[in-house]
Amino acid sequence: MSNATKTKYWKENLRYLAILLTIWFLASYGCGVLFVDQLNEIHIGGFPLGFWFAQQGSIYIFVILIFVYVRLMNKLDKKYGFDD
């Protein structure tokens, strides 16, 4: 495996991480803190949506993003031949 291939692999991995962490940041900090007043206008199960994101939503999204990351990395490993 050449260094150029390893570099491409690592750059693509970092791009995935940056995208997924940005999504998590927007869901946890953005929805739970910054946009809480706007989201509290919407209710889910009797609770304001801003409260729901602050308490549980960001955790659910984080777990979903873990599964998305695993899937993306499995595809990336196959693409670059690291799927031994």
C-alpha positions in Angstrom: 0.0 0.0 0.0 1.5 3.3 -1.1 1.7 6.4 1.1 -0.5 8.3 -1.4 -3.3 5.7 -0.9 -2.9 5.8 2.9 -3.1 9.6 2.8 -6.3 9.6 0.7 -7.8 7.0 3.1 -6.9 9.2 6.1 -8.2 12.4 4.5 -11.5 10.7 3.6 -11.8 9.4 7.2 -11.2 12.8 8.6 -13.8 14.3 6.3 -16.4 11.7 7.6 -15.5 12.6 11.1 -15.8 16.3 10.6 -19.2 15.9 8.9 -20.6 13.6 11.6 -19.2 15.7 14.5 -20.8 18.8 12.9 -24.1 17.0 12.8 -23.8 16.0 16.4 -22.8 19.5 17.5 -25.8 21.0 15.7 -28.1 18.5 17.3 -26.7 18.7 20.8 -25.6 22.3 21.2 -27.6 23.9 18.4 -30.9 22.3 19.1 -30.4 22.0 22.9 -29.0 25.4 23.6 -29.0 27.9 20.7 -32.4 27.2 19.1 -34.2 26.0 22.2 -36.7 28.9 22.3 -37.8 28.2 18.7 -37.9 24.5 19.2 -39.9 24.8 22.4 -42.9 25.9 20.3 -43.1 22.3 19.1 -44.2 19.6 21.5 -43.4 15.9 21.4 -45.2 13.6 23.9 -46.2 16.7 26.0 -42.6 18.0 26.2 -41.1 21.0 24.4 -38.8 19.8 21.5 -35.9 22.0 22.8 -36.1 20.3 26.2 -36.3 16.9 24.4 -33.1 17.6 22.4 -31.3 18.8 25.4 -32.2 15.7 27.5 -32.4 12.8 25.1 -32.3 13.8 21.4 -28.6 14.5 21.2 -27.9 11.1 22.8 -30.1 9.3 20.3 -28.5 11.2 17.4 -25.0 10.3 18.8 -25.8 6.6 18.9 -27.2 6.8 15.3 -24.1 8.6 14.2 -21.9 5.8 15.6 -23.7 3.3 13.5 -23.4 5.6 10.4 -19.7 6.0 11.1 -19.2 2.2 11.3 -21.0 1.7 8.0 -19.0 4.5 6.3 -15.7 3.1 7.6 -16.6 -0.4 6.5 -17.2 0.9 3.0 -14.0 3.0 3.2 -12.0 0.0 4.3 -13.2 -2.0 1.3 -12.5 0.8 -1.1 -8.9 1.1 0.0 -8.3 -2.6 0.7 -8.1 -2.5 4.5 -11.0 -5.0 5.0 -8.9 -8.0 6.1 
